[in-house]
Structure formats: structure tokens, C-alpha cells
Amino acid sequence: MASTAPTFKPFTLALIQLGQIGSDKTANLKHAREMILKAAKGPEPSGPKPDLIALPECFNSPYGHVHFPTYAENIGYTAGQKYDVEKSESESVKMLSSAAKEAGVWLLGGSIPEKDSGDGNVYNTATVYSPTGELVASHRKVHLFDIDIPGKIKFKESETLTGGESINYFDTEFARIGFGICYDVRFPELAMINARRGCQVMIYPGAFNMTTGPLHWELLQRARAVDQQVYFSMCSPARDLTAGYHAWGHSMVVDPMGKILAEADTEEDIIYAKIDPTVFNEARSGIPVTTQRRFDVYPDVSKDFV
Ligand SMILES: O=C(O)CCC(=O)C(=O)O
């Protein structure tokens, strides 16, 4: 049983659709840091400052399974245990922690390739920081992006990555936030479990492509928002046609009725959205699917696939 979720209060979410992600990790981190501090100032000329900022998937390295082991860092975080950022071996963790602290915001630090020095595996991992720079949660991408659409796109993360084993959320003073990474969005079970555990908002760093992006990026987010009656959001890198992987872009925030509140185009951008608990409460009371689920009728079909 999850603990009671924080009372849902209004807040402002910012997504950084990060550009200039190249092969130089130091430059990637420097640019990400500048963009976090820029996002923290709020939209011009006088919009509200964000309470929570998110970065995209794989923001410190080029996207591709061959790059993951080269860019991977040892993070060494264990859920529920205090983490000493000062002693971290991860330069990305150090940067994210200090940027969150300097900006005084919650930060969902996109994802980075992580090499676990214990089991030797490489994971695609998202980390979360409080406004005091504490590392408070992490999520290892559970569902690896292994697809093959002939003539369009073939991608096999499992060549170098291992899938995570847990479903994760973090509590802020304004909401319980569930998070996953990119391909995880295709698995409604993950979002449903987090919704049942009290998450009012879900944010997935992602990096869809030019084949599935146009068809599924918006559809999946609006579907998860409506089927779980939560705010749902994904943050992509900007599209860079000189890179080996062409991200779809279009970072967006969707409300619990499926309405798109904010959407980036394809270039580098920062988008902001006001998250309003009224819409969440009205969606859930008007269409009460959260209390109408028939768990008494649904069998366990995990072994039934034919
Ligand atoms: O599901 C998709 O179509 C894209 C997923 C993806 O790009 C990823 O998981 O990194």
C-alpha cells in the first residue's frame, strides 16, 4: 500500500526541449545547466516561475545503444536511502543537484545512461532532485525500446541496456509525480499502477522518432491522461537533423480531460503549463472510472498470451 499522496495544489511545470546534444558530454551538461537556470526564471515577461522543471531522455549523450556504455556513469542511488551528492561519482548527478539547488526548483533530470558498479549493467535512468539539491528518487526505464519497422526504424536498446525492475514516483509539496521513460508510455499498466498509488501528475522524459512520433507521441499521452485521469507530460530533445537519431520533439503537457495545455515545436524551447487540480477533480468526479474499475472481474492474464 502506498502512503497517502500530498494534497494536490496548483503549480507550474516547465519542460526543457533541449537542443545542442552532441558527443561532448561536458558541453551537453553545461548547456543543460544553463537551460535549467533559464527555465527557472519563468516565461517572459512576467509569467510564474516553475515549481518543477523536466529535461528530456538521454540529455547528456547522443541517443543510440552504442553510445550508452561509453557515456554511462555510476550513480549508486538506492531508493529510500540518503544519498550524498558530494560523494557521487556521477558528474551529471552533481550538475543536476547543483542546478536544482541554485534555481530552488524540483528537477526531473531527464535520463542518462547509468552503469551500476554492483551488477555491471547499464540502465537508462532518470533522477529527481528537490529544491535543496537532494537526490530523492530515480527510475530505470522498465520497457526497453526494441522495435523493428522494416524500412523505417530499427532500434534495440537491449543490445546494451538492462530494463529496470521498479515503478517509481516522488512526492513534492504540491503533488505526487509518477515518472517513466519514453517507451514506458506504451505500457498503460505502469501509468495505472502509479495512478492507483496516488500520482496526480506523470512526466516521462522521452525521445520519439520520425516514424512513430507523428502517429503516437500525442495519442499515447492523451490516452494515458484520459485513461488514468492525470496530468500527463513528455519532454523530448529538440530535433537535430545532423544527429544520428532524429527526435520528434513536440514536448507537451496534457490535462486529465485529454486537452493539450502546452506543446513545443521541433526546435529548442522551454514550455510552461499551469497544473490545476480543479480539472483533475472535475474529471474524476464527472467520469468516475477510477472508482468504477472492476478488479473483481479482471483475471490475471499475464500468462494467457496466445
Ligand atoms: O515508442 C516509441 O515509438 C519510441 C520510443 C523511444 O524512442 C524510446 O523509448 O526511446
The ligand as an SDF file (V2000), in Angstrom:
LIG
                    3D

 10  9  0  0  0  0  0  0  0  0999 V2000
    7.7520    4.0500  -28.5730 O   0  0  0  0  0  0  0  0  0  0  0  0
    8.2660    4.6850  -29.4920 C   0  0  0  0  0  0  0  0  0  0  0  0
    7.7540    4.7590  -30.6000 O   0  0  0  0  0  0  0  0  0  0  0  0
    9.5520    5.4030  -29.2930 C   0  0  0  0  0  0  0  0  0  0  0  0
   10.2300    5.0120  -28.0160 C   0  0  0  0  0  0  0  0  0  0  0  0
   11.5640    5.5980  -27.8650 C   0  0  0  0  0  0  0  0  0  0  0  0
   12.0490    6.3520  -28.6740 O   0  0  0  0  0  0  0  0  0  0  0  0
   12.3380    5.2890  -26.6800 C   0  0  0  0  0  0  0  0  0  0  0  0
   11.9000    4.5270  -25.8230 O   0  0  0  0  0  0  0  0  0  0  0  0
   13.4230    5.8450  -26.5430 O   0  0  0  0  0  0  0  0  0  0  0  0
  1  2  2  0
  2  3  1  0
  2  4  1  0
  4  5  1  0
  5  6  1  0
  6  7  2  0
  6  8  1  0
  8  9  2  0
  8 10  1  0
M  END
$$$$
